Amino acid sequence: MDAYLKNIKEWALVAQAVRRFRTADPSVVVGPGDDAAVIRGPKELYGLLTVDMLVESVHFKKGEDLRRVGYKAVAVSVSDIAAMGGEPRFALVSAGLPRKDLARRAQALFAGLGQCARRYGVSVIGGDINRSDRLVIDVFMTGEVKKKNLVLRSGAKDGDTIFVSGPLGGSQRSGRHLFFVPRVKEARFLVKNFKVNAMMDLSDGLGMDLSRLCEASRLGAEIFEDDIPRNPGVKTMAAALGDGEDYELLFTLAPAQARRLSAYSAGRFHFYPIGRMTTAFKGVRICTRGGLLKKLPPPKFRHF
């Protein structure tokens, strides 16, 4: 079974799940395939539901500071809720813990969970713990969003300007992948002041995640090498595009909205225009410093 899974692309598995679990329930507004599922809520609100699993030796190294692992477990779901234009509310946490040094490891893990939950106003209201050969932690989170502020991956339009909310690359090398800041404030600022056509968070790298946004919106994307911001120490464009776990926002605005954002005094926020959506081709292409338009190289990281 393991060998079989390694030969299946993650996208294919997701597509299978989407087909299998498609529902006709009228209370479901958006099912599998976005950063969070969307259900009808009271009056002007939608409910948001998301779940993320972290596995030792896949999403973090054995021996990592478990307070930071616990923080990340909550933060990745907070980031998903923010990417839909919403605010996080409640969480259920399940963990599989090795028996060795159980009490100390559990205490450190839950300290990190609590730190992140308090920081973003999330109430942890339950969960489950079991014994496991390696550490596994799974967070199910709910949030809410005003109907007028809901943003999906599928809303990008031809000619939209593509933005990211911060520099990219080098997250694992710097340790930022375990203690990043979900862009909740930035997302709130955007949906309250602008008409955001499409948005998602960057978990698997700009190259892969922008491809997902293109597929959802049935468009292509042209990005410009000189405009893609990099974190200090990130020397190659391949790293900026493919390192993953940046957890910045990726979003699109119509040209007039993009000009407003560029002229807007955003204070503590800075957003980077990196390209445009297009009907000229499918997928993502990058315009190099030499003016060549190239398809992106395969992404570095896959879950299988």
N, C-alpha and C positions, 0 to 999 in steps of 0.2 A: 504493500500500500504506500509506504514512504517513497519508494522509487517512482511510483505512478504520480504521486502528488508533485514531486520535483519537476516533472515534465509538463505540468499544466500551468499556464500563465494565470496569475492572480485575477486578471480581468475576466478570464473564461469562467473561473469559479464564481465570481461575483455575478456574471451574467446568468449562470445556472440558478443561483439563489434568487435573483430577481424574477426569473420565469416561474420558479417553483412556488414562491411565496406571494405572487401578485394576488391582490385581494379586491373584491368588489364592494367591500364595506364603505359606505358613503362618508363615514367619519374620517377615513384615511385620505388626506389631501396629497401627500407625497410618500411613497413607499421606499423600498431599498434603492440605493444608487446615488444619494446625495450625502452631505455631511451629517445630516440628521433626518429622521422621518418626521413628517408633519401630520398632526391630527387636529380636527376641529375643536376649538375651545369655546369658552363663554364669550359672547358678544364680539368684541373687536380683536380677540386673541386667537392665535394658534398655539397648540402644544407642540413641543419639540422633544424627540426621543433619540438618544444615541448611546452606543456601547462601544467600548474599546478594551482590548485585552493586551497585556504586556507579559512576555514570556522571557525568562532568564536565558541568556545566551543568544537571544534573537533581538530583543529590544534594549537590553542592557546586559553588561558583562557580569559574570559571577564575581561576587566580592565587592560590587558597587555599594556606595553609601545608600542604605535602604530608606533613609529619610528622603533622599532625592528621588528614589524609585517611587515611593508613595506619593510624593508631590507630583511627579510626572503622570502617574496613573489617573489622577484627577484632572490635571492640566490639559491633557490631550482631549478629554471630553468637553471641558470648558471651551477649548479652541473650536471644536466642532459646532457648539451652540452659537458662539460668536460669529462664525462664518455664515450662519443662516440669518444674521441680523438680530439674534435673540439674546436673552439673558438666562444664565443657568439658575436652577432652583433646587432640585433634590437629586440624591444619588443613592444607589444601592451598590455595595462593594462585596465581591466574592474573591477569596484568595486561597490558593493552594500553597502550603508551606512545608518545606522539609522539616523532619523531626529534630535534626541537630540544632541545638542552640535556639529552640523554638521561641521561648519567651522573649529573649533579647531581640531577635530578628523581628518578631511581630510588633514589639513596642516601637522599634525604630520605623518600621513601615507605616504604622498607624499614626505616628507623630507627623510624618511627611504628608500623609493623606489629610490630616486635620489642618495642617498649616495652609495647604492650598485651598481646602474647602472654606476655611474662614476668610481667606484673602478675597475670594470671589463670591462670597455670600451663598455658598452651597450647603444645604443641610443633608448630612449623611443619615439616612433614616432606617438602615438595615443592611443585611447581607448574609454571607455564609462563609465558613472556613472549613477546609479539609486538608488532609495530609497529602503531600505530593513529592515526587522525586526531585523536582526543581521548582523554583518559585514562579508562580503564575498569579497575576492579579487582574481582575476584570471589573470595570466600573460601568454601570448603567446609569445614565443621567437624563433627567428631564429639564426642560427649559420652557420659556414662553416668548412669543414675539407678537407684536402688533401686526395685524394682517397687512397693513399698508407698508410695513418694514421688511416683510419676508423676502429673502433673496435666495435664489437657487443657482445651480451651476448652468442651467439650461437656458438662461435668459439673455446671453450675449447676442449682440446685433452686429451685422456687417458694418465696418468702419469704427467700431468701439475702440477706445484707447484702453490698453491693458496696463494695469498698475500692480506693483507689489508694495507692501507696507514697510519693508526694511531690507537690509543687506542679506545676502544668501551665502550658503556654503560653510563648511568647517564646523558644523554643530557638534558632531561626535568628538572630533579632535579637541575642541575647546571645553567639552563637558556641558555645553549649553543645551544639548538634547535632553538632559535630565532636570534642568532648572530654568526653563524658558518662561517668558511672559506671554500668556495668551492675549491676543489683540482684541480684548473685549471693549476697551475704551475707544479704540480706533474704529471698530465696527459700529459702535453706537453713534459716534460722530458722523460716520459716512451715511448710515441709513436715515439719520435725522435731518441731514442737510443736503443730501444729493439723491438722485434717482440712480441707484446702483443696479445695473442690468444683470450681472452675474457675479458670484463670489464663492470662494472656497478657501480652506486653509492649506498651506503647503506642508504636508507631512512626508511625502515620498519624493520630494524634489520638484523643482520648477518644470523640468522636462516632462516627467510623467504626469504631474497634476494638471499642467496646462493642456496636455493631450486629452485628459479626462474632461476638462471643461469644453474643449473643442468638440469632442464626441457628443457630449450632452447637448450642446448648442448647435450641432450640425454645421460647424464652420471650421475654417483654418485660422492659424495665428502666425503672424510674422513678428519676430522679436529682434532687437538690435543689440549686438554684442557690446557696443560701447555704452549702452544705457542700463545694462544689468548690474545692480549694485552688489558688491562682494564684501564679505566680512574681512577684517584684518587677517593677513596670513593666507588668504585663499588666492592662490597664484594662477589657477587655471579656470577657464570658462567651464570645462567639464565638471569641476568640483562645484561651482556655483549652480550649475543646472541639475546635478545628480546626487550630491551628498545626502540630501533629504533631512527631515526632522528640523526644518527651519521654523515651522509654525507661524510664518508670516501670512498675511492675507493676500490672496490673488483675486483681483476684481476688475471689472470692466465698466466704463462709463461712455455714454455717447459723447461725441466731440465737444458739444457745447458745455456739457457737464464737466468734462475733463478740463476745459479752459477755466471754468469757474473754480475747480479744485486747485488748479495751478495758481490762480490769482488769490485764492482764499487764504487769509491769515490763520493757519491752523494751529499756531502756537507750538505746543510740544509735539505735534505729529508731523511727520514728513513722509510723503508718498512718492514713489518713483515710477514714472511712465516708462514702459519698456518695449512697447510695440502696439500692434493693432490687430483686430479680428478682420477676417477677409473671407469672401466667397471664391477667391481665385484658385484655392487648392484646399485639400483636407490635411489635417494634422498640423504639426508645428515645424516651422522653418526659421533659421536664424540668419540674419544678415551680418556677415563678418566685417571686420575693419576694412578689408579689401573690396567690399561691395558685392561679395558673392553670397547667393542665397542657398543655404545648405539645409538638408534635413538633419534633425537632431540625432546624435548618436544614441544607441540603446542606453536605457537608464542603468545606473550602478546597482541599485538595490531592488531585489524582489523578495516577497515573503516566502516563496516556494522555489 
